Amino acid sequence: MQKVKEYLTVNQDKIFNELFSLIRIPSVSAHAHRNGEIRQCAEQWKNLLLKAGVDEARIIETDGNPVVFAKKLVSPEYPTVLIYGHYDVMPAEPLDLWHSAPFEPEIRDGKIFARGADDDKGQSFMHLKAFEYLLNAGELRCNVKFIIEGEEEIGSPSLEKFCGLNRELLSCDTILVSDTSMLAEDIPSITTGLRGLAYWQIEVTGANRDLHSGIFGGAVANPITELSKILASLIDENGRITIPGFYNRVMPVSDEERELIGEIPFDEEEYKANLGISKLRGEAGYNTIERTGIRPTLDVCGIWGGYTGEGSKTVLPSKAFAKLSARLVPNQTYDEIATLVEKHLLTIAPDYVDIKVTHLHGAESYVCLIDSVAYKAAEKAYTKTFGKRPLPVRRGGSIGVVPVFEKVLGVKPVLMGFGLESDAIHSPNENFPVQMFLRGIETIVEFYYQYSELNTNK
C-alpha cells in the first residue's frame, strides 16, 4: 500500500486537475437545456479513460443520454471486472445556500466542495485512478470494463434496454459500484442491500363538484375524511402493513448478517435529538437500523384536497388526493406489490365514493451475498486499508440500476461506497473529504489484488 500512497502523493495535482475537469461541467440530467454539457461530460470521460490506458473508449448512444464504454483486456485467463458510475448530477439549486460556486470545485477544510464531488464523479473517478495505478505498475491481474451513464439521477430510464442490447459487450465476472456511503470515516461498511420502491397516486371522488358544507355537510361523503380513514387502516397498532400478501415474499435475513447488523454503532438518543423527536415508532420486533434497512415500509408522502388558502371557505371538497410509497426488500417485486396495493385499496374503499389508484413508478430491491468471492475480496480490501473488518449494511434507499445488472447481466454488483452522511449529496455544499477520496483509491487497488488472488485459489 505504501507504493500506492507514494503514487497518489506524486500525482496529486494531476489527479485533482482531471477530476475537476469533470466536475466543472454542469451535467444536470434533469435540465433539458443541459444536453450540450451532458455530451461534453461524456466526451471528457472518454478522453480521461483513453489517457489512463484503456484499449478503447467510446460513446454509445441510447434512447436518452449517451453511455461511455471502455475496456482493457489484459489476458483471457483473468477475471473481468465491470466498473459502473454515472456522470450526471443533481441540480445545484438553491444556489444561494452554497458557500462556493457549485460547479467550480474548491478544496477547503480538507474537503472537495462541488456538485458531483461525491455523487458520483468523485467516487467514479477513484476507480479510474486505481486502474491507472495498477496498469502503470504492471500489477493489473484482471480485465477491466467501464460503463459510465448519464441518467442515474433521473432513474436510469435508458440503461436496462442498453444492457439488454449489449450483453456481450458488458459480460463480466463481477461489477463494482461506488455510489453509496460508509457508516463513518472510521467505521468501514459495505452496502449489501438496497430497498426497492413502488409509488402510487390515489384520487378519491365524492360529489361532482365542491359543495357548500352547511347545505350538504352530513348528507354527502367527504373525500378527505374517507381517504384519511383508508390510509390510516394500512398500518396496524404494531406498525405492520395490513395489506394481504404484502409480506409473503420478504426474504429472511441470515442470523450471521443480523448479528453483524447488530454491531453497527447506533446512538438512539442522538438519533432522536437530531430529528427533534421524543420517541421512535416502527414495526414491532425490529430495531431502528433493521426497520430502515431490512424491512419493507409503506408511507404517505403527501395528501391534499379542499380549500387550503388564506382565511376560511366552508367547502365540502369533491376530491382528495394522496401520494403513497412503499420501500421493498429482496424477493418483493414492485409490479406485484403495485397490484396488491391497488387491489386492496379498491376493495376497502366505501361504495359512497369513487377511488382511482395510479402506479407511478418503481424499482426492484437488491441484496448482495456476503459469502461471494467479490464480496470477500472487498471485505479484505477494506480491512487492509481501514484496519478493521467492514460491516455489512442494508440501506433504505434505492439505486435502480443495481438490480438491473443482476436481472439483465446475471451478475450481482458489489457496492464499494466511500461517501459519508456529512457529504451532503443532492444538497447545497456537497463535498467529499480528500482523505476518503484517496483511501477509496487505495481500497479499490487492494480489491484487485484480493480478487485476483481469490480467483486464482478457487
C-alpha positions in Angstrom: 0.0 0.0 0.0 3.0 2.3 0.5 3.6 2.3 -3.2 0.0 3.4 -3.9 0.3 6.2 -1.3 3.5 7.4 -3.0 1.9 7.3 -6.4 -1.1 9.4 -5.1 1.2 11.9 -3.5 3.4 12.4 -6.5 0.5 12.7 -8.9 -1.9 14.6 -6.6 -2.1 17.8 -8.7 -2.7 15.8 -11.9 -5.4 13.7 -10.2 -7.3 16.7 -8.9 -7.0 18.6 -12.1 -8.5 15.7 -14.0 -11.3 15.2 -11.5 -12.1 18.9 -11.5 -12.3 18.9 -15.3 -15.3 16.6 -14.9 -16.9 18.5 -12.0 -16.7 21.8 -13.8 -19.1 20.5 -16.5 -22.7 21.1 -15.2 -24.1 17.8 -16.5 -27.5 18.0 -14.8 -29.7 15.3 -16.4 -32.9 16.8 -15.0 -32.4 20.0 -17.1 -33.2 19.6 -20.8 -31.1 22.8 -21.6 -28.0 21.0 -20.3 -27.9 18.4 -23.2 -24.8 20.1 -24.5 -23.0 19.8 -21.2 -24.2 16.1 -20.8 -22.4 15.3 -24.1 -19.4 17.4 -23.1 -19.0 15.4 -19.9 -19.3 12.1 -21.7 -16.5 13.2 -24.1 -14.3 14.2 -21.2 -14.8 10.8 -19.6 -13.8 9.2 -22.8 -10.7 11.3 -23.1 -9.6 10.5 -19.5 -10.2 6.8 -19.9 -8.0 6.7 -23.0 -5.4 8.8 -21.2 -5.4 6.3 -18.3 -4.6 3.4 -20.7 -7.7 1.6 -21.8 -7.6 -0.3 -25.1 -10.7 1.5 -26.4 -13.2 4.1 -25.2 -16.3 5.1 -27.0 -19.6 7.0 -26.6 -22.6 4.8 -27.3 -26.0 6.4 -28.0 -29.1 5.3 -26.1 -32.7 6.3 -26.1 -31.7 9.1 -23.7 -28.2 10.4 -22.7 -25.2 8.6 -24.1 -23.2 5.9 -22.2 -19.4 5.9 -22.1 -17.9 2.4 -22.5 -14.3 1.5 -22.2 -12.3 -1.7 -21.8 -8.8 -3.1 -21.1 -8.2 -6.7 -21.9 -5.1 -8.0 -20.2 -5.5 -11.7 -20.6 -8.3 -14.1 -21.4 -7.3 -16.1 -18.3 -8.0 -13.3 -16.0 -11.5 -12.5 -14.5 -13.3 -9.4 -15.8 -14.4 -6.5 -13.6 -17.0 -4.1 -14.8 -16.9 -0.6 -13.2 -20.2 1.3 -13.1 -20.5 5.0 -12.5 -22.6 8.0 -13.6 -21.5 11.3 -14.9 -24.8 13.2 -14.5 -25.5 15.1 -11.3 -28.4 16.6 -9.4 -29.4 20.3 -9.9 -27.4 22.6 -7.7 -30.4 24.8 -6.7 -31.0 26.6 -4.3 -27.8 28.4 -5.4 -27.9 31.0 -2.6 -27.2 28.3 0.0 -23.8 27.3 -1.5 -20.7 28.8 0.2 -18.8 28.5 -3.1 -19.8 28.1 -6.8 -21.3 24.6 -7.2 -19.5 23.8 -10.4 -16.2 25.4 -9.5 -14.6 22.8 -7.2 -12.8 24.2 -4.2 -10.7 22.4 -1.5 -11.2 23.8 1.9 -11.1 22.2 5.4 -9.7 19.0 3.9 -12.8 18.5 1.6 -13.6 19.0 -2.1 -16.7 21.2 -2.3 -18.8 21.0 -5.5 -21.8 19.4 -7.1 -20.7 15.8 -8.0 -17.7 15.8 -5.7 -19.1 12.7 -4.1 -22.1 11.7 -6.2 -20.9 10.4 -8.4 -18.0 12.0 -10.2 -15.6 11.8 -7.3 -16.5 8.2 -6.4 -16.4 7.0 -10.1 -13.1 8.7 -10.7 -11.5 6.7 -7.8 -11.9 3.6 -10.0 -10.1 5.3 -12.9 -7.1 6.2 -10.8 -6.9 2.8 -9.2 -7.0 1.2 -12.7 -4.3 3.7 -13.9 -2.0 2.9 -11.0 -2.3 -0.9 -11.4 -1.7 -0.6 -15.1 1.3 1.6 -14.8 2.7 -0.6 -12.0 2.3 -3.7 -14.2 0.1 -5.3 -11.5 -3.3 -5.5 -13.1 -4.4 -9.1 -13.0 -7.9 -8.5 -14.2 -9.6 -7.4 -17.4 -11.5 -4.2 -16.7 -14.5 -2.6 -18.4 -16.1 0.7 -17.6 -19.7 1.8 -18.1 -20.4 5.4 -17.2 -24.0 6.6 -17.8 -25.7 9.9 -17.8 -29.2 9.3 -16.5 -28.8 7.9 -13.0 -30.2 11.0 -11.3 -33.4 10.7 -13.3 -33.9 6.9 -12.7 -31.7 5.4 -15.5 -34.6 5.1 -17.9 -32.5 4.0 -20.9 -30.0 1.7 -19.1 -32.0 -1.6 -18.9 -32.6 -1.6 -22.7 -28.9 -0.6 -23.3 -27.7 -3.5 -21.1 -30.1 -5.9 -22.9 -28.8 -4.9 -26.3 -25.2 -5.1 -25.2 -24.9 -8.2 -23.0 -21.8 -9.5 -24.8 -20.1 -6.1 -24.6 -20.8 -5.9 -20.8 -20.1 -9.5 -20.0 -18.0 -9.8 -16.8 -17.4 -11.8 -13.6 -18.2 -9.0 -11.2 -19.4 -5.4 -11.1 -18.2 -2.7 -8.8 -20.3 0.3 -7.9 -19.2 3.2 -5.8 -22.3 5.3 -5.4 -23.0 4.6 -1.7 -21.6 5.6 1.7 -19.9 4.2 4.8 -21.2 4.4 8.3 -18.4 6.8 9.4 -14.9 7.7 8.4 -13.5 5.3 11.0 -16.3 2.6 10.6 -15.9 1.0 7.2 -19.0 -0.6 5.8 -20.2 -2.2 2.5 -23.8 -1.8 1.3 -25.2 -5.3 1.0 -28.8 -4.4 0.3 -31.0 -1.7 -1.2 -34.7 -1.5 -0.8 -36.9 -1.3 -3.9 -39.6 1.2 -4.4 -43.3 1.3 -5.5 -45.1 4.7 -5.8 -48.8 5.5 -6.3 -51.2 8.4 -6.5 -54.6 7.9 -5.0 -57.7 10.0 -6.0 -60.9 9.8 -4.1 -64.0 11.5 -5.5 -67.3 12.2 -3.8 -69.8 14.7 -5.4 -69.3 16.0 -8.9 -68.3 19.4 -7.6 -67.3 21.2 -4.4 -70.3 21.7 -2.2 -71.4 24.2 0.5 -70.6 22.4 3.8 -73.6 23.9 5.5 -76.1 22.8 3.0 -74.6 19.4 2.1 -72.5 18.6 5.1 -73.7 15.4 6.9 -75.5 14.1 3.8 -72.7 13.6 1.4 -69.4 11.8 2.0 -66.3 13.9 2.4 -63.5 12.5 0.2 -60.8 13.9 2.6 -62.3 12.1 5.6 -62.7 8.8 3.6 -59.2 9.0 2.2 -57.8 9.6 5.7 -59.6 6.5 7.0 -58.4 4.4 4.2 -54.8 5.5 4.7 -54.9 5.1 8.5 -56.1 1.5 8.0 -53.0 0.4 6.1 -50.8 0.2 9.2 -51.9 -1.6 12.4 -51.0 -0.7 16.0 -47.8 -2.8 15.8 -46.5 -0.9 12.8 -47.3 -3.8 10.4 -48.7 -3.3 7.0 -52.3 -4.7 6.8 -52.4 -5.4 3.0 -53.0 -9.2 2.5 -49.9 -10.9 1.0 -47.6 -7.9 1.4 -45.0 -9.8 3.4 -45.4 -13.2 1.6 -42.1 -12.9 -0.4 -40.0 -11.0 2.1 -36.5 -12.7 2.2 -35.4 -13.7 5.7 -32.1 -12.2 6.8 -29.5 -14.8 8.0 -28.5 -15.0 11.6 -24.9 -14.1 10.7 -25.9 -11.0 8.8 -28.3 -9.9 11.5 -25.6 -10.4 14.1 -23.3 -8.2 12.1 -26.0 -5.6 11.7 -26.3 -5.6 15.5 -22.6 -4.4 15.6 -23.4 -1.2 13.8 -22.9 1.7 16.2 -26.2 3.5 16.9 -27.0 6.1 19.5 -30.8 6.2 19.8 -30.8 9.4 21.9 -28.6 11.2 19.4 -30.7 10.0 16.6 -33.9 11.3 18.2 -32.3 14.6 19.1 -31.1 15.2 15.5 -34.7 14.7 14.3 -36.3 16.7 17.1 -38.5 13.9 18.3 -39.0 12.3 21.7 -39.9 8.8 20.7 -39.3 6.4 17.8 -42.2 4.5 16.1 -42.0 1.5 13.8 -42.6 -2.2 13.2 -42.6 -4.2 16.5 -39.8 -6.7 16.9 -37.1 -4.8 15.0 -34.7 -2.1 15.9 -34.2 1.2 14.0 -31.4 0.0 11.7 -33.4 -3.1 10.8 -36.6 -1.1 10.2 -34.8 1.2 7.8 -32.7 -1.5 6.0 -34.2 -5.0 6.0 -37.9 -4.4 6.5 -40.5 -3.1 3.9 -42.4 0.0 4.7 -45.5 1.9 3.5 -45.7 5.7 3.8 -48.0 8.5 2.9 -45.7 11.1 1.1 -48.4 13.7 0.5 -52.1 14.4 1.0 -54.2 17.3 -0.3 -57.7 18.4 -1.1 -60.3 21.0 -0.4 -59.6 24.6 0.4 -56.1 25.4 1.8 -55.8 29.1 1.1 -55.8 32.1 3.4 -58.9 32.5 5.6 -61.9 30.3 5.6 -64.1 28.8 2.9 -66.8 26.5 4.0 -66.5 23.9 1.3 -67.1 20.1 1.2 -64.5 19.1 -1.4 -65.2 17.0 -4.5 -61.9 15.3 -4.5 -59.0 14.3 -2.2 -55.5 13.1 -3.2 -52.6 11.3 -1.7 -49.1 10.1 -2.7 -48.2 6.7 -1.3 -44.8 4.9 -1.4 -43.5 1.5 -0.4 -39.9 0.6 0.2 -39.5 -3.1 -0.7 -36.9 -5.7 0.3 -35.4 -8.6 -1.6 -37.9 -11.0 -3.3 -40.6 -8.4 -3.3 -41.2 -7.1 -6.9 -42.6 -3.7 -7.4 -45.1 -4.9 -10.1 -46.6 -7.5 -7.8 -46.7 -5.1 -4.8 -48.3 -2.4 -7.0 -51.1 -4.8 -7.9 -51.6 -5.9 -4.3 -51.9 -2.4 -3.0 -54.2 -1.2 -5.8 -56.5 -4.2 -5.3 -56.6 -3.7 -1.6 -57.4 0.0 -1.9 -60.2 -0.7 -4.3 -61.6 -3.4 -2.0 -61.7 -1.4 1.2 -62.9 1.9 -0.3 -66.6 2.5 0.7 -69.2 2.4 -2.1 -70.3 6.0 -1.5 -67.0 7.4 -3.0 -65.0 6.6 -6.1 -61.4 5.7 -5.9 -58.7 5.7 -8.6 -55.2 4.3 -8.0 -52.4 5.1 -10.4 -49.0 3.3 -10.1 -46.4 6.0 -11.0 -43.1 4.2 -10.9 -40.9 1.6 -9.1 -37.6 0.0 -8.7 -36.5 -3.5 -7.6 -34.7 -4.3 -4.4 -31.2 -5.8 -4.2 -29.2 -7.9 -1.8 -25.5 -9.0 -2.1 -24.5 -12.3 -0.7 -21.7 -11.8 1.9 -20.0 -15.1 1.0 -19.4 -14.4 -2.7 -15.8 -14.2 -4.0 -16.2 -10.5 -4.9 -17.7 -9.5 -1.6 -14.9 -11.4 0.3 -12.3 -9.5 -1.8 -13.9 -6.2 -1.0 -14.1 -7.1 2.7 -10.4 -8.0 2.8 -9.6 -4.7 0.9 -11.4 -2.5 3.4 -9.9 -4.4 6.3 -6.4 -3.8 4.9 -6.9 0.0 4.3 -9.1 0.9 7.2 -7.7 -1.5 9.8 -11.0 -3.2 10.7 -13.5 -5.5 9.1 -16.3 -3.6 7.3 -19.8 -4.1 8.5 -22.5 -5.2 6.0 -25.2 -2.6 5.9 -28.6 -2.7 4.1 -29.6 0.8 3.0 -33.1 2.1 3.0 -32.8 3.9 -0.4 -32.9 2.6 -3.9 -30.4 2.6 -6.9 -32.5 1.3 -9.8 -29.5 0.3 -12.0 -28.1 -2.2 -9.4 -30.9 -4.8 -9.7 -31.0 -4.2 -13.5 -27.4 -5.5 -13.7 -28.4 -8.6 -11.8 -31.6 -9.1 -13.9 -30.1 -8.5 -17.3 -26.4 -9.5 -17.0 -26.8 -12.1 -14.3 -24.1 -10.6 -12.1 -24.5 -9.2 -8.6 -22.7 -5.9 -8.1 -20.6 -5.2 -5.0 -21.3 -1.7 -3.6 -18.0 -0.3 -2.5 -19.0 3.2 -1.4 -16.8 5.7 0.4 -19.2 8.6 0.9 -20.2 9.9 4.3 -23.6 11.2 5.5 -21.9 14.6 6.0 -21.1 14.8 2.3 -24.5 16.4 1.7 -25.1 14.8 -1.7 -28.1 16.2 -3.5 -27.9 19.2 -1.2 -26.1 22.6 -1.3 -22.4 22.4 -0.3 -21.9 18.8 -1.4 -18.4 17.7 -0.5 -16.1 14.7 -0.4 -13.2 14.5 2.2 -9.9 14.4 0.4 -8.7 11.6 2.7 -11.7 9.5 1.9 -11.2 10.0 -1.8 -7.6 8.9 -1.5 -8.3 5.9 0.8 -11.0 4.9 -1.7 -8.4 4.6 -4.4 -6.2 2.6 -2.1 -9.0 0.3 -1.2 -10.0 -0.3 -4.8 -6.4 -1.1 -5.7 -6.4 -3.7 -2.9 -9.6 -5.1 -4.1 -8.0 -6.1 -7.4 -5.1 -7.8 -5.5 -7.5 -9.7 -3.3 -10.0 -10.6 -6.1 -7.2 -11.9 -8.4 -5.8 -14.0 -5.6 -9.1 -15.4 -4.5 -10.0 -16.3 -8.1 -6.6 -18.0 -8.6 -7.1 -20.1 -5.5 -10.7 -21.1 -6.3 
